[in-house]
Amino acid sequence: FSALDASLLDGAGALLQQLPEELGRQARVDLAKRLNPEIQAWMQKYDHALGDTLEPEEADSASDWECLSSDDEIRPKRRRQAPPQPQDGYPEHLWRALVQGQHGFNAEARSVLQAMLPGGAHAWSSPTQGQVKLLKQQAVASLLVHPKSP
């Protein structure tokens, strides 16, 4: 609470104590009638912050289970196949048999990428690229993410 909020609460408490007994009782009832709905609404608004618990889910109905018991659910699912590798002229033969992690792979990769970049001996760009000119880093990325690159 800020100092202003605390002083308001202290002032209300002091006033209730100074009132005659019957008037104090009426004032408490009046104050409770006014504040209880506000306090309850406030508590509902901020109650979620007290814990990481989730609200319970509603119970499943019988019709939910009937939907799941169809013949479709019993058949095993087929494994998805990877899409076919594009036949787009990617010079995969330049990569030879080097595998990532082998000694000399980085140096070989640099020389292959230099040859495959625009202006290189084996320049390649994706046919779906059209006439768009890529920045050098974009061209290198497109060469590396091609399915036939190591």
Number of C-alpha atoms within 10 A of each C-alpha: 6 6 7 9 10 11 12 11 11 12 12 12 12 11 12 17 11 10 13 9 11 9 12 15 13 13 15 14 12 11 12 13 11 11 12 11 11 11 12 10 12 11 11 9 10 9 10 12 8 7 7 7 8 7 7 6 6 6 6 8 8 8 8 9 10 9 9 11 10 10 7 9 10 9 8 7 8 6 6 6 6 6 6 7 9 11 7 11 10 20 16 13 10 17 17 10 9 15 12 11 8 8 10 11 14 14 9 15 17 12 12 21 21 16 17 21 17 16 10 12 11 15 14 20 20 14 10 8 9 8 8 8 11 13 9 11 9 11 18 16 12 15 21 14 10 14 12 15 14 14
